[in-house]
Amino acid sequence: MIVRQRAFQWTDYWIHANIVAADIEHYRVYNTGLGVLYGGDCLELLRLIRSETIDTVFADPPFNLAKNYGSRVTDKLPDDKYINWSKEWLRECVRLLKPGGALFVYNLPKWNLILGNYLMEMGLLFRHSIAINIKLGLPIPGRLYPSHYSLLYFTKGKPKTFRKIRTPIERCRHCGGELKDYGGHRNAMNPKGVNLTDVWNDIPPVRHWKFKSKKRTANQLSTKLLYRVIQLSTKEHDIVLDPFGGSGTTYDICERTNRHWIGIELESCEVIIERLENRELSLHKSEDYVED
Ligand SMILES: C[S@@+](CC[C@H](N)C(=O)[O-])C[C@H]1O[C@@H](n2cnc3c(N)ncnc32)[C@H](O)[C@@H]1O
């Protein structure tokens, strides 16, 4: 029996011709009612997305630390080649952003210093350099103990969405007592929490298997980080793009918060599809209070 494949129609899912070029359809490996995942090199695929269509870009690229992501990714480039490659995909991401859209780049402080400078040269508006306080491993002799990653936050002109977030008053993990005295103003403080700062001490590393995709050996970000970025910079039904899918943390949070998403991954997309289909991974609890 011959099964006739119905020709693809733009009406099959939410994405349409004024967001992506028809050629990108060839790379589609998965979609939901909210998002679409493309398998391929982001440098090629970003070119098939139309200018000024994306509300927020979140990018967590390989850090050039010689990690093994699979045979298609080289994570050990000479410094100048890594920087040039990063500038190439960043240039595309800036083109795709709507006016007022937000761009977040997660990387080592060493690389983000250079990339942040490039984004300013491209005319983006610097918002914050956020320190994500996570111990990076063992102390290095003759150096300070590295204990943060960098999250750059830029917008294309004045931000169109910036939602105020409050976080709970910090407490001692052991005794439950408050860590700061707030200079005698404790009673006057907002019961919904304190203003989010640009040092994020509350993002856990993804170590325990209940949070982690079983087939994934490379790093995976905490859902708490993505939840915050998405709440801060988008509203429901906005479009979030993450060109380095990994285990699909960004897409998972978009699904749970009713945002559209566009994903790209060069290596196997199986882990992402399983994660979105099964919804078995636990989330790191977020206590962020979002003011609207
Ligand atoms: C650091 S991981 C992202 C992890 C992700 N944020 C998460 O929480 O699971 C980077 C990912 O980018 C993918 N990658 C590397 N180069 C790529 C490229 N040129 N195009 C698309 N994906 C790429 C790697 O295979 C890897 O899965």
The ligand as an ORCA input file, in Angstrom:
! r2SCAN-3c Opt
* xyz 0 1
  C      26.718     23.854     26.506
  S      25.655     22.865     25.570
  C      24.048     23.583     25.833
  C      23.385     23.027     27.066
  C      21.967     23.515     27.243
  N      21.911     24.929     27.596
  C      21.247     22.696     28.310
  O      20.890     23.244     29.375
  O      21.090     21.511     28.105
  C      26.032     23.380     23.937
  C      25.324     22.585     22.853
  O      25.552     23.223     21.589
  C      25.651     22.231     20.590
  N      26.369     22.845     19.454
  C      27.689     23.068     19.342
  N      27.965     23.680     18.163
  C      26.778     23.864     17.534
  C      26.404     24.459     16.311
  N      27.307     24.977     15.477
  N      25.087     24.483     15.992
  C      24.162     23.973     16.836
  N      24.459     23.378     18.002
  C      25.747     23.339     18.369
  C      26.418     21.103     21.284
  O      26.217     19.868     20.624
  C      25.815     21.147     22.694
  O      24.730     20.246     22.810
*
